[in-house]
Amino acid sequence: MNAIRPVVGQWYRGGTNELFEVVAIDDQDQTIEIQYFDGTVTEVDFDSWNEQLLDELIDGAQPLVHSARSIAAPLSFPGT
């Protein structure tokens, strides 16, 4: 199993299929602050970071990377 390093500003998909963005990394406290797509903010410790990611993301060693705009892109209608 490969470890995925958290990157501030990157989006990931968690083990229960929820989307979240890494918003801060605190090396001193060894925590990662994440914000879910619904706006909820929480912290995870370094040791449990990879445990919360989907297995296929860990095996592929590639985080799910999206901008908020690509996840919730506005609809466009003809003539608008």
LINNORJO-V348190 format. One record per residue. N is the residue number from 0. NEAR is the number of other C-alpha atoms within 10 Angstrom. Layout:
((N & NEAR) (N & NEAR))
This chain:
((0 & 11) (1 & 12) (2 & 15) (3 & 16) (4 & 12) (5 & 21) (6 & 16) (7 & 14) (8 & 15) (9 & 16) (10 & 24) (11 & 24) (12 & 18) (13 & 19) (14 & 15) (15 & 9) (16 & 11) (17 & 13) (18 & 19) (19 & 23) (20 & 25) (21 & 20) (22 & 19) (23 & 16) (24 & 19) (25 & 12) (26 & 9) (27 & 6) (28 & 9) (29 & 12) (30 & 18) (31 & 21) (32 & 17) (33 & 24) (34 & 17) (35 & 18) (36 & 15) (37 & 9) (38 & 10) (39 & 9) (40 & 14) (41 & 13) (42 & 17) (43 & 15) (44 & 14) (45 & 17) (46 & 9) (47 & 11) (48 & 17) (49 & 21) (50 & 13) (51 & 14) (52 & 21) (53 & 18) (54 & 15) (55 & 12) (56 & 20) (57 & 17) (58 & 12) (59 & 12) (60 & 14) (61 & 14) (62 & 19) (63 & 16) (64 & 16) (65 & 15) (66 & 12) (67 & 13) (68 & 8) (69 & 9) (70 & 12) (71 & 9) (72 & 9) (73 & 8) (74 & 5) (75 & 7) (76 & 6) (77 & 4) (78 & 4) (79 & 4))
